[in-house]
Amino acid sequence: MAQPPASKPQRIGFLMLPNASMADYAVASEALIRANEIAEKKLYDILTLSLTGETVSFNNRQPCPVDLPLGYAPKLDALFVLADSLDLKLPLDALIAGIQAQNPDTLTLVGLSAGSYWLARAGFLHGYRATIHWQEIGRFTDEFPDVIVTPNLYEIDRNRHSCAGGAATFDYLLSFLAGRHGADFAGLLCERFSMERIRPGSERQRIPLATRIGNSQPKLTEAVSLMEANIEEPLSTDDIAYYVGVSRRQLERLFKQYLNTVPSKYYLELRLNRARQLLQQTSKSIVQIGLACGFSSGPHFSSSYRNHFNITPREERAKRLNAG
């Protein structure tokens, strides 16, 4: 539910840990600045912070001067923790003390990219859902079994938020602002940034196949790449086996062993997931989307979609329209 506009600007702190992403900071701060412009009044004040008050370096080695050390920050409404690495030598006690001084029971804590790791290290994500960039999910999960780790783009769990970083930072900030000022306000921000929609936090990060199965199966990775490149005119399993230089039986064995499925089913799911993305993100007709995803007829597309997602393409489109 949208909250009424605050009578005074909300104070947002950006805690820059060493080697934080300049891109994440630019996106997050720009969204808040544009929100002020659209509202034609100052909704948000921004403070840049570090643990010691000294200038830190972004991950591109550019210096980032800060306003204050975290421990000297005035009362904040939200604290964004920006980090791009899990391997930092930090004065963790300063991080903990600085957040404790802000009353963490009411403070909104936001971990951008690896920032969620450091919030967990400091003990502020116990029992909360959280996400992190897909490259760090394994380590994050192993080190913090008390955190409910997801591969989603972003998580908003009460007053603990986290985001995978990168392009997902835009989606998170727009969702953050929609929660405070309404969907129409967020829509104006989408237009300002030439974004068609806000991706929901439940949308999963795209994790490369080579990362999921390792680099030891180049034939399998090549086969999936062929499938991804041929969505509109699907190849047969025999064709894929021929192009990657294995027999059909060898290809089926690879899919069964590493992906627990058969090539035809995996290919169908790729095409259906692509169709779902088009239904949610574009205004193309259902027939156009079916053809673009390799389905020769509307009924075939509709029945395949319903069998996989338990909803028809028309119902999927209606959900999107109703949500808007």
C-alpha positions as CSV (number, residue, x, y, z in Angstrom):
1,M,0.0,0.0,0.0
2,A,1.3,3.4,-0.9
3,Q,2.3,5.6,2.0
4,P,1.3,9.2,2.2
5,P,4.0,11.7,1.3
6,A,6.2,12.5,4.3
7,S,6.0,16.0,5.8
8,K,9.8,16.3,5.6
9,P,12.3,14.7,3.4
10,Q,13.3,11.2,4.1
11,R,17.0,10.9,4.9
12,I,18.7,8.1,2.9
13,G,22.2,7.0,3.8
14,F,24.5,5.3,1.3
15,L,27.2,3.4,3.1
16,M,30.1,2.9,0.7
17,L,32.2,-0.1,1.5
18,P,35.6,-0.3,-0.3
19,N,35.3,-1.2,-4.0
20,A,31.5,-0.6,-4.1
21,S,29.9,-0.4,-7.5
22,M,29.8,3.1,-8.9
23,A,27.0,1.9,-11.2
24,D,24.8,0.8,-8.3
25,Y,25.3,4.1,-6.5
26,A,24.6,6.1,-9.7
27,V,21.4,4.2,-10.4
28,A,20.1,4.3,-6.8
29,S,20.9,8.0,-6.2
30,E,19.6,9.0,-9.6
31,A,16.3,7.4,-9.0
32,L,15.9,9.3,-5.7
33,I,16.9,12.6,-7.4
34,R,14.4,12.1,-10.2
35,A,11.8,11.3,-7.6
36,N,12.4,14.7,-6.1
37,E,12.1,16.3,-9.6
38,I,8.8,14.6,-10.4
39,A,7.3,15.5,-7.0
40,E,8.5,19.0,-7.5
41,K,9.7,19.0,-3.9
42,K,12.4,17.3,-1.9
43,L,11.1,13.8,-0.9
44,Y,14.6,12.5,-0.2
45,D,17.9,13.8,1.2
46,I,21.0,11.8,0.4
47,L,24.0,11.3,2.6
48,T,27.1,9.4,1.6
49,L,28.9,7.6,4.4
50,S,31.8,5.3,5.0
51,L,32.8,3.4,8.1
52,T,35.6,5.7,9.0
53,G,34.5,8.9,7.3
54,E,37.5,8.7,4.9
55,T,37.2,8.7,1.1
56,V,36.8,5.2,-0.3
57,S,37.4,4.0,-3.9
58,F,34.7,2.6,-6.2
59,N,35.4,-0.7,-8.0
60,N,36.6,1.3,-11.0
61,R,39.2,3.0,-8.7
62,Q,37.5,6.3,-8.8
63,P,37.5,8.1,-5.4
64,C,34.2,8.5,-3.6
65,P,34.3,11.3,-1.0
66,V,31.8,10.9,1.7
67,D,29.8,13.3,4.0
68,L,30.3,11.5,7.3
69,P,31.3,8.3,9.1
70,L,28.4,6.0,9.7
71,G,28.7,6.4,13.5
72,Y,28.2,10.2,13.2
73,A,25.2,10.0,10.8
74,P,22.0,11.8,11.9
75,K,18.8,9.8,12.1
76,L,18.2,7.9,8.9
77,D,15.1,6.5,7.4
78,A,16.9,3.9,5.2
79,L,20.5,2.8,4.9
80,F,21.8,1.4,1.6
81,V,24.9,-0.7,2.1
82,L,26.9,-0.9,-1.2
83,A,29.6,-3.5,-1.7
84,D,31.0,-5.4,-4.6
85,S,33.2,-8.0,-2.8
86,L,32.8,-10.5,-0.1
87,D,36.6,-10.4,0.7
88,L,37.2,-7.1,2.4
89,K,39.0,-6.3,5.6
90,L,36.4,-4.3,7.4
91,P,36.1,-3.0,11.0
92,L,32.9,-5.1,11.4
93,D,32.4,-3.7,14.9
94,A,32.1,-0.2,13.4
95,L,29.4,-1.5,11.0
96,I,27.4,-3.1,13.8
97,A,27.7,-0.2,16.1
98,G,26.8,2.3,13.4
99,I,23.6,0.4,12.5
100,Q,22.7,-0.2,16.1
101,A,22.9,3.5,16.8
102,Q,20.2,4.0,14.1
103,N,17.6,1.7,15.8
104,P,17.7,-1.3,13.4
105,D,14.1,-2.3,14.5
106,T,12.7,0.6,12.5
107,L,15.5,1.4,10.1
108,T,15.1,0.1,6.5
109,L,18.3,-1.7,5.7
110,V,19.1,-2.3,2.0
111,G,22.0,-4.5,0.7
112,L,22.9,-3.8,-2.9
113,S,24.9,-6.5,-4.6
114,A,27.4,-7.8,-2.0
115,G,26.0,-5.4,0.6
116,S,23.5,-8.1,1.7
117,Y,26.5,-10.3,2.6
118,W,27.9,-7.7,5.0
119,L,24.5,-7.1,6.6
120,A,24.3,-10.8,7.2
121,R,27.9,-10.8,8.6
122,A,26.8,-8.0,11.0
123,G,23.8,-10.1,12.1
124,F,21.0,-8.1,10.7
125,L,19.5,-10.6,8.3
126,H,18.8,-13.5,10.7
127,G,15.4,-15.1,9.7
128,Y,14.9,-12.8,6.7
129,R,14.7,-13.5,3.0
130,A,17.6,-12.0,1.1
131,T,19.3,-12.2,-2.3
132,I,22.8,-11.4,-3.7
133,H,24.4,-11.5,-7.1
134,W,24.2,-15.0,-8.5
135,Q,28.0,-15.4,-8.5
136,E,27.9,-15.3,-4.7
137,I,24.8,-17.2,-3.9
138,G,26.6,-20.5,-3.0
139,R,29.0,-18.9,-0.5
140,F,26.2,-16.7,0.9
141,T,24.0,-19.7,1.5
142,D,26.8,-21.8,3.1
143,E,28.0,-19.0,5.5
144,F,24.5,-17.9,6.7
145,P,22.1,-20.9,7.1
146,D,19.9,-18.6,9.2
147,V,19.2,-16.4,6.1
148,I,16.6,-17.5,3.6
149,V,18.6,-17.0,0.4
150,T,16.9,-16.7,-2.9
151,P,18.1,-16.3,-6.5
152,N,15.6,-13.5,-7.1
153,L,16.4,-10.1,-8.5
154,Y,15.5,-8.4,-5.2
155,E,13.9,-9.2,-1.9
156,I,11.7,-6.9,0.2
157,D,11.1,-8.6,3.6
158,R,9.7,-6.2,6.1
159,N,12.4,-3.6,6.7
160,R,15.2,-5.7,5.3
161,H,15.7,-5.3,1.5
162,S,18.4,-6.8,-0.8
163,C,19.1,-6.6,-4.5
164,A,21.4,-8.5,-6.9
165,G,22.8,-5.2,-8.2
166,G,23.4,-4.2,-11.8
167,A,20.2,-3.7,-13.8
168,A,18.2,-5.1,-11.0
169,T,19.0,-2.0,-9.0
170,F,16.7,0.0,-11.2
171,D,13.9,-2.4,-10.7
172,Y,14.4,-2.4,-6.9
173,L,14.5,1.4,-6.6
174,L,11.3,1.8,-8.7
175,S,9.6,-0.8,-6.5
176,F,10.9,0.9,-3.4
177,L,9.5,4.2,-4.6
178,A,6.2,2.6,-5.8
179,G,5.7,1.3,-2.2
180,R,6.0,4.9,-0.9
181,H,4.3,7.0,-3.6
182,G,2.1,4.6,-5.6
183,A,2.2,2.8,-8.9
184,D,1.4,6.0,-10.9
185,F,4.4,7.8,-9.5
186,A,6.7,4.8,-10.2
187,G,5.2,4.8,-13.8
188,L,6.4,8.3,-14.3
189,L,9.8,7.3,-13.2
190,C,9.7,4.4,-15.6
191,E,9.0,6.8,-18.4
192,R,11.8,9.1,-17.3
193,F,14.2,6.2,-17.5
194,S,12.7,4.8,-20.7
195,M,11.8,1.6,-18.9
196,E,8.8,-0.4,-20.1
197,R,8.0,-2.0,-16.7
198,I,9.3,-2.7,-13.3
199,R,10.5,-6.3,-13.1
200,P,9.0,-8.0,-10.0
201,G,11.4,-9.0,-7.3
202,S,10.3,-12.6,-7.7
203,E,11.8,-12.8,-11.1
204,R,14.9,-14.8,-11.0
205,Q,18.4,-13.8,-12.0
206,R,19.6,-15.4,-15.1
207,I,22.4,-17.7,-14.1
208,P,24.6,-18.9,-17.0
209,L,24.4,-22.6,-17.7
210,A,28.1,-22.9,-17.5
211,T,28.0,-21.7,-14.0
212,R,25.3,-24.1,-13.0
213,I,27.0,-27.2,-14.4
214,G,30.7,-26.1,-14.5
215,N,32.9,-25.7,-17.6
216,S,33.5,-29.5,-18.0
217,Q,30.5,-30.0,-20.4
218,P,31.1,-27.7,-23.4
219,K,28.9,-29.9,-25.7
220,L,25.9,-29.4,-23.4
221,T,26.6,-25.7,-23.1
222,E,26.8,-25.4,-26.9
223,A,23.6,-27.4,-27.4
224,V,21.7,-25.0,-25.0
225,S,23.2,-22.0,-26.8
226,L,21.9,-23.3,-30.1
227,M,18.4,-23.7,-28.5
228,E,18.5,-20.1,-27.2
229,A,19.5,-18.8,-30.6
230,N,16.7,-20.7,-32.4
231,I,13.5,-19.9,-30.5
232,E,11.3,-18.9,-33.4
233,E,12.3,-21.8,-35.7
234,P,13.2,-24.7,-33.3
235,L,15.8,-27.2,-34.3
236,S,15.1,-30.9,-34.0
237,T,17.1,-32.9,-31.4
238,D,18.9,-34.7,-34.3
239,D,19.9,-31.4,-35.8
240,I,21.3,-30.1,-32.5
241,A,23.2,-33.3,-31.9
242,Y,24.7,-33.0,-35.5
243,Y,25.7,-29.4,-35.0
244,V,27.5,-30.0,-31.7
245,G,29.2,-33.1,-33.0
246,V,27.6,-35.9,-30.8
247,S,25.1,-38.6,-31.4
248,R,21.5,-38.1,-30.4
249,R,21.9,-40.7,-27.6
250,Q,25.0,-38.9,-26.3
251,L,23.1,-35.6,-26.2
252,E,20.1,-37.1,-24.4
253,R,22.5,-38.7,-21.9
254,L,24.1,-35.3,-21.2
255,F,20.8,-33.6,-20.6
256,K,19.6,-36.4,-18.3
257,Q,22.8,-36.4,-16.3
258,Y,23.3,-32.7,-15.8
259,L,19.8,-31.1,-16.2
260,N,17.6,-34.1,-15.3
261,T,15.5,-33.7,-18.4
262,V,15.5,-34.6,-22.1
263,P,16.5,-32.1,-24.8
264,S,13.0,-31.7,-26.3
265,K,11.5,-30.8,-22.9
266,Y,14.3,-28.4,-22.0
267,Y,13.8,-26.7,-25.4
268,L,10.1,-26.4,-24.9
269,E,10.6,-24.8,-21.5
270,L,13.0,-22.3,-22.9
271,R,10.4,-21.3,-25.6
272,L,7.6,-21.1,-23.0
273,N,9.7,-19.0,-20.6
274,R,10.5,-16.7,-23.5
275,A,6.8,-16.5,-24.4
276,R,5.9,-15.6,-20.8
277,Q,8.5,-12.8,-20.8
278,L,7.0,-11.4,-24.0
279,L,3.4,-11.6,-22.6
280,Q,4.5,-9.7,-19.5
281,Q,6.8,-7.2,-21.1
282,T,5.4,-6.4,-24.5
283,S,2.1,-5.5,-26.2
284,K,2.5,-8.1,-29.0
285,S,-0.6,-10.2,-29.7
286,I,-0.8,-13.7,-28.3
287,V,-0.7,-15.1,-31.8
288,Q,2.4,-13.1,-32.6
289,I,4.1,-14.3,-29.4
290,G,3.2,-17.9,-30.1
291,L,4.8,-17.7,-33.6
292,A,7.8,-15.9,-32.3
293,C,8.4,-18.7,-29.9
294,G,8.1,-21.5,-32.4
295,F,4.5,-22.6,-32.0
296,S,2.7,-23.2,-35.3
297,S,-0.8,-22.6,-34.1
298,G,-2.6,-20.7,-31.4
299,P,-4.3,-23.7,-29.8
300,H,-0.9,-25.5,-29.6
301,F,0.7,-22.5,-28.0
302,S,-2.2,-22.1,-25.5
303,S,-2.3,-25.8,-24.5
304,S,1.4,-26.0,-24.1
305,Y,1.5,-22.8,-22.0
306,R,-1.4,-24.0,-19.8
307,N,0.2,-27.4,-19.2
308,H,3.5,-25.8,-18.1
309,F,2.3,-22.7,-16.1
310,N,-1.3,-23.8,-15.2
311,I,-2.6,-20.6,-16.8
312,T,-3.4,-19.7,-20.4
313,P,-1.6,-17.0,-22.3
314,R,-4.8,-14.9,-22.3
315,E,-5.0,-15.2,-18.5
316,E,-1.3,-14.3,-18.2
317,R,-1.9,-11.2,-20.2
318,A,-4.9,-10.3,-18.2
319,K,-2.9,-10.6,-15.0
320,R,-0.4,-8.1,-16.3
321,L,-3.1,-5.6,-17.4
322,N,-4.9,-5.9,-14.0
323,A,-1.6,-5.3,-12.2
324,G,-1.1,-2.2,-14.2
